[in-house]
Amino acid sequence: MNAFLQGCLLQTTPLLLTSLGGAFCRTAGLVNVGLDAFILVGALAAEVTGAATHSAFLGTTAGALAGALGCFLMGSVITGLGANPIVTGLGFNLFSHALCRLLVKTAFGVSGLLLLASCPKLPAFSVPVLGSVDILTLLAWVLVLVMTWFLDQTWLGLHVTAAGSEPAMARTVGISAPRMLLFSTVVAGALCGLAGADLSLGIVGAFSDDISSGRGYVALAAFYIGRNRPLPTALTCLFLTALEELATRAQVLNIPVSLAQAFPYISVLVLMLLQTLRTRHRHGGTLS
């Protein structure tokens, strides 16, 4: 049981960090479908920098910076050029995968998996009941509380919320919606970069060109179900990860593997359906 709880907590971390970034962007008025791209660039930057500096801290910082820079570029294209955010996000996803493959092949002469022996792993701490968890896991859950406080209690957080919910009204009181959107993309990119660093320096211990495993897309469902609020989004991530852990332990639990592997995806569809029905009910039977 302890191993199951530990596995759930560790595997939740990259999804949680990505979902918090997506929720923050959505609060500012942008549905960021490019989250997967910044997990990938963050993971590669963390692996290479960690190996070059022999420092997990510098590797993690590089991952966050790479994600923030990439997401800032995407936000600039959307706000500055008026590009469609969905198309732009998907374009960045495709471009980042191709770019990372090219860089790894050109710089290291390998394809697929990049394992640098000199790259350190994230420091871990012993937590009662749960066992050993890495520092980014602890940080992710602290950020749930910090983001809740930031959005509800600080003037900048209230400006971000206002810019996303009522951009026209926000302009009348001097709040720049494009600036708030750019700010939110930098925050989201940094969180996605941390998610990538957690994968390459922690969970996986190496970089691969499919290391994100579609977490950016699952994150879209997680913060939608959580209504862009940090705590409900975090609980959704934990629930979905628990189902994935059950799928990996299906044979031990005597559950058919094919059925267990479908649990997370079926659950996403069911939860999104329930959320849609709830929204329809709150709007008197019509979706706004």
Secondary structure, 3 states (H helix, E strand, C coil): CHHHHHHHHHHHHHHHHHHHHHHHHHHCCCCCCCHHHHHHHHHHHHHHHHHHHCCHHHHHHHHHHHHHHHHHHHHHHHHHHCCCHHHHHHHHHHHHHHHHHHHHHHHHCCCCEECCCCCCCCCEEEECCCEEEEHHHHHHHHHHHHHHHHHHHCHHHHHHHHHHHCHHHHHHCCCCHHHHHHHHHHHHHHHHHHHHHHHHHHHCCCEECCCCCCHHHHHHHHHHHCCCCHHHHHHHHHHHHHHHHHHHCCCCCCCCHHHHHHHHHHHHHHHHHHHHHHHHHHCCCCCC
